[in-house]
Amino acid sequence: MVRTKRSPRRRGRAITTDALMKLLARSADGVFAVDEEQRIIFWSKVMEELLGLPKSQVLGKNCYDVILGSDYEGHPFCRRDCPAIKSAKRGRSVPNYDIACRRDGRELWLNVSIVPVPRSAPSGAMAIHLIRDVSQRRRSERLAQAAIESVSQFMAETSGPEPEAKPYPAPGPSLTAREIEVLRLLADGLDTDSLARKLGLSQATIRNHIQRLLAKLGVHSRLEAVIYGARHGLI
């Protein structure tokens, strides 16, 4: 029996720093990278256009001093060793999240995804941030929320004395108990972030519940869903 000599398994070729930076520069998203000290070491052209800050003004600065992001309640989110950076340092995946910042007197909402970089990588980067402008989505959510609150207030003012609280009815043939719960909380004026915190779910899961709810009711907005629910005794 003739034994064949196995060829040594080839290891994947590590991407060079130059190649990595070229890949980042071609991204349609805004991209910036930070090192272990959260100093910005890469700032893409899209980031320059998005925030109006040329790379000459941001390279070498700490990301939290440049982005100045806050959460839904206006509390500072970008800071030294923020939760996202702590996870990235441990090599853990980081769920994407929204932050608000102000540029030229206007509010800008950004969706952030963080990609941890292995310590063995030659680039010197510790975490790569992918940035998307979601300001339009946030404005749409706020307009819908304001309309829902107006309808809820009108219903409260015209419905007479508030009846005793009743437990949720058994779900109908189409809506689940969770979807009825989401519908009632929408009628109470809760937005996506408040719903997520109230129910202990992610914002993405809440949006999925709302999309399924709208589809089942045959409506196109949260406001229409609340009105439908009021007319059919669901809230």
Buried (B, 14 or more C-beta within 10 A) or exposed (E): EEEEEEEEEEEEEEEEBEEBBEEBEEBEBBBBBBBEEBBBBBBBBBBBEBBEBEBEEBBEBBBBBBBBBBBBEEEEBBBEEBEBBEBBBEEEEBEBBBBBBEEEEEEBBBBBBBBBBEEEBEBBBBBBBBBBBBBEBBEEBEEBBEBBBEBBEEBEEEEEEEEEEEEEEEBEEEBBEBBBBBBBBBBBBBBBBBBBBBBEBEBEBBBEBBEBBBEBBEBEBBBBBBBBBBEEEBB
